[in-house]
Amino acid sequence: MTYLEILQSYNLTALRWTAIFFAVFLLGLSKSGIKGIGIIIVVILAFVFGEKASTGVLLPMLITADIFAVIYYNRHAQWKYIKKLMPWMIVGVLIGVWVGNDISEVLFKRIMAVIIIGSVLIMFYTENRKKTSVPTNKWFSGTTGFLAGFTTMVGNLAGPISNIYFLAMRLPKNEFIGTAAWLFFIINVFKLPFHFFVWKTVTKETLVLNTVLIPAIIIGFFLGVAIVKLISNINYRRFILIVTAIGGVIMLFR
């Protein structure tokens, strides 16, 4: 099939193309540091392609956006947090590969919704607690890492989980963004072979579709960078909580 024939094979209406480009534009914004809107991206793409199939469409675009993020925010990355989370995230990804391969679409959607709502509740609790000290318990980083790995594999939904961790660590805005950028670039690259060879959700056809959408990622990313510069650390934390909560409700009741 030719490039154009592959795109035509999706039989996407103008409305769906618009929704996809909007979702990918939001992806660029998200990777620039406008955290919390990742859930909305997942909801839109799941509506167009289906819950599981959408994970394969989204993953290469996530990696593309991650590349921009790690280049721009590289100097702010705090590697000690990445080292704490990464081993547990890898375990979570491997469990997610096994569980998610045979899970039904309905159950898959319900798991995604429950994870999001649970994450939001924990985030609000964490943000409103009176203590300003950061958790040092290994169980906290281990549990968070495992859940982030599992959720990123089954639905590209690790954003709320990682947000909980980095909010709890009281990371300033740029350190938050830079650390998350490297963490997810590494784990998304690690996930790619499983989507190719096990789930078969990343294909030649989905990669062709991805190439059309790259400009939307670039526009969203650099617009987001400009917006992030205008947001204070306190308002940045509040924004993450509010937008994540909205996205969780949308996923639960859509």
Helices and strands as residue ranges (DSSP letters): H 3-9, H 14-32, H 38-49, H 51-73, G 74-76, H 79-100, H 105-128, H 138-155, H 159-168, H 173-197, H 204-229, H 233-253
